[in-house]
Amino acid sequence: MTVGQDNNRMRRVIDPRRIEVVDDDVVRFLRDKTPEERIAIGFAANRTVRLVIEGALRSDHPQWTDSQIRAEVAQRMLNGTT
């Protein structure tokens, strides 16, 4: 993925090989939801991912402090790694 500057904002060039298509059933499910419900679904998914990463880190690094765990979860969420 190429990144460039455009009016002091980051702009990414889309790589069509990396685009994921949403399943038709998921599209229908989400279209039936209110905007508030869709936001709640997104927040719930985010929380689930954070909890899964946290659990894996606690298992892999039992000596780490809560602060270290939180920092690593944030780092992985920001960089898209798990």
N, C-alpha and C positions, 0 to 999 in steps of 0.2 A: 504494500500500500504506500502510495506516495503522499507526502505531506508538504504543503506549500503555504506561503503567507498570502493573504488576500485582504487588503484593508485592515491590517493588524489583527486579523482573525485567522485561526487555523482552518484550513480547508483540506479535506481528504478526497482523493480520487478513488472512486468506487471501482473495485475489482469485481467484474461480473461473475468470476469463478467462486467468489466468497459469499454471494447473496443466497440466503436461505428463504425458501418459499414457505409461507404459512399454509398449513393444511386447511382445506375447505371447511371441515367441521369446526376447526378452531375459529376461523373467520366468522362463521355463522354464530357460534357461541358468543364471541366478543361483540358482534353487532347487536345481539339481543340484550346486552348489558348497558346500563346507564354509564355516563362518563365517570360518575363516582364509583360505581362497581368496578370498572376497568382499572381505575387508579388503585383501588383497594387490592385487586388481584396482583397488580404490579408490585405494590409494597409487600404483600404477603410472599411473593416469589423472591423478592430481594432478601427478606428476612430469612426465608428457608435456606437460601444459598449461603448467607452469612453464618447461620447455625451449623450447616454441614462443614464449611471451611473451618469454623472454630473447633468443632468436634475432632476433625482430622488433625488439626494442629495440636490440640491438647493430648491426643493419643501419641502423636509423633514426637512431641516435645513437652513431656510432663514437668520438666524443670522450669519452663517459661512462666513468667508472671502474667497476671491478667492484662497488664499494660502491654507487654510484649505480644500477647495473643491479639489484642485489639489492633495494635499497630500493623501486625502481619496480615490480619483479615482485611483491614483497610487497604493496605498495599496491594494485595491480590485482587480485591474488587476493583480498584482503580486501574490496574494494569491488565485486567482481563485474564489473570491466571488463577488456577485453582489448586 
